[in-house]
Amino acid sequence: MCRRDVAGGRRLIEPEPAARRIARGLLAAFYAVAGAGHWVFVDAVVRIVPRWVPAPHAVVIATGACELAGAMGLMLPRWRRAAGWGLAAYALCVWPANVQHAIIDLTHGTGLPIWYHAPRLALQPAIIWWALWASGAVNVAR
């Protein structure tokens, strides 16, 4: 975060809170693992893509690349904010796949139970906020 020195007009860089650095590192690790998972477990991820999404295999590969790029971007100061906005938008865009995954698992009695899906769906807004805050794309007033 920058602010102007009133007397000299210089830009002063305020130190970043340790909590933000830690949150950013954890988020980058989360997205790096998820992105790699899209490439390693392509067929499993394709199964949860909603039917209305065209070329699901290509979309899974591309979304894995987006997650990996976002994770790298979070670690590069020049790209950090863009990565935060991108990962927030990404989390919003994949929400339908998470809903589809829950529907498949819960209606067929196969796969993961409600205790996995309910928190995952409920916490999606928190993941969006996490990407924005940890990247410095948005700042919370002190």
Short mmCIF file of the C-alpha atoms (twelve columns), coordinates in Angstrom:
data_MODEL
# 
_entry.id   MODEL 
# 
loop_
_atom_site.group_PDB 
_atom_site.id 
_atom_site.type_symbol 
_atom_site.label_atom_id 
_atom_site.label_alt_id 
_atom_site.label_comp_id 
_atom_site.label_asym_id 
_atom_site.label_seq_id 
_atom_site.Cartn_x 
_atom_site.Cartn_y 
_atom_site.Cartn_z 
_atom_site.pdbx_PDB_model_num 
ATOM 1   C CA . MET A 1   0.000   0.000   0.000   1 
ATOM 2   C CA . CYS A 2   1.321   3.431   -0.887  1 
ATOM 3   C CA . ARG A 3   0.533   6.824   0.516   1 
ATOM 4   C CA . ARG A 4   1.872   10.288  -0.176  1 
ATOM 5   C CA . ASP A 5   4.144   12.140  2.199   1 
ATOM 6   C CA . VAL A 6   2.278   15.414  2.753   1 
ATOM 7   C CA . ALA A 7   5.385   17.587  2.965   1 
ATOM 8   C CA . GLY A 8   7.501   16.215  0.144   1 
ATOM 9   C CA . GLY A 9   4.966   14.511  -2.120  1 
ATOM 10  C CA . ARG A 10  7.031   11.314  -1.997  1 
ATOM 11  C CA . ARG A 11  5.426   7.915   -2.185  1 
ATOM 12  C CA . LEU A 12  5.897   5.954   1.005   1 
ATOM 13  C CA . ILE A 13  5.512   2.180   1.045   1 
ATOM 14  C CA . GLU A 14  3.773   0.905   4.139   1 
ATOM 15  C CA . PRO A 15  4.920   -2.491  5.387   1 
ATOM 16  C CA . GLU A 16  2.677   -5.368  4.474   1 
ATOM 17  C CA . PRO A 17  1.064   -7.226  7.379   1 
ATOM 18  C CA . ALA A 18  2.490   -10.686 8.046   1 
ATOM 19  C CA . ALA A 19  -1.045  -12.097 7.975   1 
ATOM 20  C CA . ARG A 20  -1.432  -10.998 4.365   1 
ATOM 21  C CA . ARG A 21  1.884   -12.571 3.341   1 
ATOM 22  C CA . ILE A 22  0.939   -15.838 5.039   1 
ATOM 23  C CA . ALA A 23  -2.563  -15.819 3.530   1 
ATOM 24  C CA . ARG A 24  -1.085  -15.173 0.095   1 
ATOM 25  C CA . GLY A 25  1.399   -18.041 0.450   1 
ATOM 26  C CA . LEU A 26  -1.328  -20.431 1.576   1 
ATOM 27  C CA . LEU A 27  -3.619  -19.344 -1.257  1 
ATOM 28  C CA . ALA A 28  -0.833  -19.756 -3.814  1 
ATOM 29  C CA . ALA A 29  -0.109  -23.260 -2.485  1 
ATOM 30  C CA . PHE A 30  -3.824  -24.121 -2.574  1 
ATOM 31  C CA . TYR A 31  -4.170  -23.013 -6.200  1 
ATOM 32  C CA . ALA A 32  -0.887  -24.654 -7.259  1 
ATOM 33  C CA . VAL A 33  -2.059  -28.018 -5.879  1 
ATOM 34  C CA . ALA A 34  -5.528  -27.573 -7.386  1 
ATOM 35  C CA . GLY A 35  -4.094  -26.611 -10.767 1 
ATOM 36  C CA . ALA A 36  -1.771  -29.595 -10.817 1 
ATOM 37  C CA . GLY A 37  -4.724  -31.754 -9.779  1 
ATOM 38  C CA . HIS A 38  -6.651  -30.621 -12.836 1 
ATOM 39  C CA . TRP A 39  -3.855  -32.011 -14.993 1 
ATOM 40  C CA . VAL A 40  -3.220  -35.197 -13.011 1 
ATOM 41  C CA . PHE A 41  -6.882  -36.129 -12.458 1 
ATOM 42  C CA . VAL A 42  -8.353  -34.760 -15.701 1 
ATOM 43  C CA . ASP A 43  -11.020 -37.436 -16.108 1 
ATOM 44  C CA . ALA A 44  -12.278 -37.047 -12.536 1 
ATOM 45  C CA . VAL A 45  -12.541 -33.272 -12.901 1 
ATOM 46  C CA . VAL A 46  -14.233 -33.567 -16.318 1 
ATOM 47  C CA . ARG A 47  -17.023 -35.575 -14.664 1 
ATOM 48  C CA . ILE A 48  -18.088 -32.591 -12.538 1 
ATOM 49  C CA . VAL A 49  -18.126 -30.040 -15.374 1 
ATOM 50  C CA . PRO A 50  -21.735 -28.944 -16.027 1 
ATOM 51  C CA . ARG A 51  -23.183 -30.310 -19.287 1 
ATOM 52  C CA . TRP A 52  -23.690 -26.840 -20.738 1 
ATOM 53  C CA . VAL A 53  -19.911 -26.171 -20.733 1 
ATOM 54  C CA . PRO A 54  -18.444 -26.892 -24.185 1 
ATOM 55  C CA . ALA A 55  -15.264 -28.989 -24.598 1 
ATOM 56  C CA . PRO A 56  -15.027 -30.042 -20.929 1 
ATOM 57  C CA . HIS A 57  -11.643 -31.745 -21.311 1 
ATOM 58  C CA . ALA A 58  -10.084 -28.608 -22.791 1 
ATOM 59  C CA . VAL A 59  -11.784 -26.468 -20.147 1 
ATOM 60  C CA . VAL A 60  -10.333 -28.611 -17.343 1 
ATOM 61  C CA . ILE A 61  -6.826  -28.337 -18.811 1 
ATOM 62  C CA . ALA A 62  -7.252  -24.574 -19.267 1 
ATOM 63  C CA . THR A 63  -8.631  -24.031 -15.763 1 
ATOM 64  C CA . GLY A 64  -5.692  -25.969 -14.338 1 
ATOM 65  C CA . ALA A 65  -3.383  -23.612 -16.216 1 
ATOM 66  C CA . CYS A 66  -5.323  -20.628 -14.848 1 
ATOM 67  C CA . GLU A 67  -4.912  -21.881 -11.294 1 
ATOM 68  C CA . LEU A 68  -1.180  -22.420 -11.767 1 
ATOM 69  C CA . ALA A 69  -0.747  -19.009 -13.391 1 
ATOM 70  C CA . GLY A 70  -2.723  -17.377 -10.578 1 
ATOM 71  C CA . ALA A 71  -0.577  -19.103 -7.952  1 
ATOM 72  C CA . MET A 72  2.593   -17.873 -9.653  1 
ATOM 73  C CA . GLY A 73  1.146   -14.403 -10.118 1 
ATOM 74  C CA . LEU A 74  0.413   -14.111 -6.402  1 
ATOM 75  C CA . MET A 75  4.117   -14.565 -5.697  1 
ATOM 76  C CA . LEU A 76  5.272   -11.901 -8.177  1 
ATOM 77  C CA . PRO A 77  4.731   -8.337  -6.909  1 
ATOM 78  C CA . ARG A 78  4.199   -6.976  -10.415 1 
ATOM 79  C CA . TRP A 79  1.363   -9.447  -11.112 1 
ATOM 80  C CA . ARG A 80  -0.015  -9.897  -7.591  1 
ATOM 81  C CA . ARG A 81  -3.119  -7.708  -7.824  1 
ATOM 82  C CA . ALA A 82  -4.028  -8.951  -11.295 1 
ATOM 83  C CA . ALA A 83  -3.668  -12.514 -10.008 1 
ATOM 84  C CA . GLY A 84  -5.953  -11.687 -7.079  1 
ATOM 85  C CA . TRP A 85  -8.661  -10.299 -9.348  1 
ATOM 86  C CA . GLY A 86  -8.221  -13.219 -11.732 1 
ATOM 87  C CA . LEU A 87  -8.450  -15.855 -9.001  1 
ATOM 88  C CA . ALA A 88  -11.492 -14.149 -7.481  1 
ATOM 89  C CA . ALA A 89  -13.218 -14.188 -10.879 1 
ATOM 90  C CA . TYR A 90  -12.090 -17.773 -11.397 1 
ATOM 91  C CA . ALA A 91  -13.577 -18.869 -8.049  1 
ATOM 92  C CA . LEU A 92  -16.857 -17.248 -9.030  1 
ATOM 93  C CA . CYS A 93  -16.863 -18.895 -12.469 1 
ATOM 94  C CA . VAL A 94  -16.181 -22.418 -11.172 1 
ATOM 95  C CA . TRP A 95  -18.931 -22.216 -8.554  1 
ATOM 96  C CA . PRO A 96  -21.405 -23.925 -10.940 1 
ATOM 97  C CA . ALA A 97  -19.012 -26.880 -11.269 1 
ATOM 98  C CA . ASN A 98  -18.862 -27.138 -7.480  1 
ATOM 99  C CA . VAL A 99  -22.680 -27.135 -7.351  1 
ATOM 100 C CA . GLN A 100 -22.756 -29.780 -10.094 1 
ATOM 101 C CA . HIS A 101 -20.245 -31.877 -8.152  1 
ATOM 102 C CA . ALA A 102 -22.440 -31.705 -5.040  1 
ATOM 103 C CA . ILE A 103 -25.565 -32.611 -7.014  1 
ATOM 104 C CA . ILE A 104 -23.869 -35.631 -8.586  1 
ATOM 105 C CA . ASP A 105 -22.457 -36.912 -5.309  1 
ATOM 106 C CA . LEU A 106 -25.526 -36.285 -3.172  1 
ATOM 107 C CA . THR A 107 -28.252 -37.453 -5.557  1 
ATOM 108 C CA . HIS A 108 -26.482 -40.642 -6.553  1 
ATOM 109 C CA . GLY A 109 -25.163 -41.497 -3.093  1 
ATOM 110 C CA . THR A 110 -21.669 -41.818 -4.486  1 
ATOM 111 C CA . GLY A 111 -18.601 -39.740 -3.971  1 
ATOM 112 C CA . LEU A 112 -18.169 -37.187 -1.232  1 
ATOM 113 C CA . PRO A 113 -20.785 -36.529 1.498   1 
ATOM 114 C CA . ILE A 114 -22.629 -33.353 2.438   1 
ATOM 115 C CA . TRP A 115 -20.042 -32.459 5.108   1 
ATOM 116 C CA . TYR A 116 -17.565 -31.921 2.254   1 
ATOM 117 C CA . HIS A 117 -19.863 -30.115 -0.170  1 
ATOM 118 C CA . ALA A 118 -21.778 -27.805 2.194   1 
ATOM 119 C CA . PRO A 119 -18.683 -26.030 3.574   1 
ATOM 120 C CA . ARG A 120 -17.113 -25.920 0.119   1 
ATOM 121 C CA . LEU A 121 -20.130 -24.175 -1.375  1 
ATOM 122 C CA . ALA A 122 -20.704 -21.935 1.644   1 
ATOM 123 C CA . LEU A 123 -17.058 -20.838 1.759   1 
ATOM 124 C CA . GLN A 124 -16.823 -19.878 -1.919  1 
ATOM 125 C CA . PRO A 125 -17.442 -16.179 -1.115  1 
ATOM 126 C CA . ALA A 126 -14.670 -16.363 1.496   1 
ATOM 127 C CA . ILE A 127 -12.288 -17.792 -1.109  1 
ATOM 128 C CA . ILE A 128 -13.163 -14.916 -3.426  1 
ATOM 129 C CA . TRP A 129 -12.494 -12.409 -0.638  1 
ATOM 130 C CA . TRP A 130 -9.291  -14.264 0.320   1 
ATOM 131 C CA . ALA A 131 -7.907  -13.865 -3.215  1 
ATOM 132 C CA . LEU A 132 -8.737  -10.151 -3.264  1 
ATOM 133 C CA . TRP A 133 -7.363  -9.409  0.206   1 
ATOM 134 C CA . ALA A 134 -4.251  -11.604 0.104   1 
ATOM 135 C CA . SER A 135 -3.215  -10.118 -3.239  1 
ATOM 136 C CA . GLY A 136 -3.724  -6.540  -2.071  1 
ATOM 137 C CA . ALA A 137 -6.375  -6.005  -4.748  1 
ATOM 138 C CA . VAL A 138 -8.613  -4.690  -1.971  1 
ATOM 139 C CA . ASN A 139 -7.661  -3.269  1.384   1 
ATOM 140 C CA . VAL A 140 -9.593  -3.501  4.577   1 
ATOM 141 C CA . ALA A 141 -9.709  -0.305  6.600   1 
ATOM 142 C CA . ARG A 142 -7.743  -0.463  9.813   1 
# 
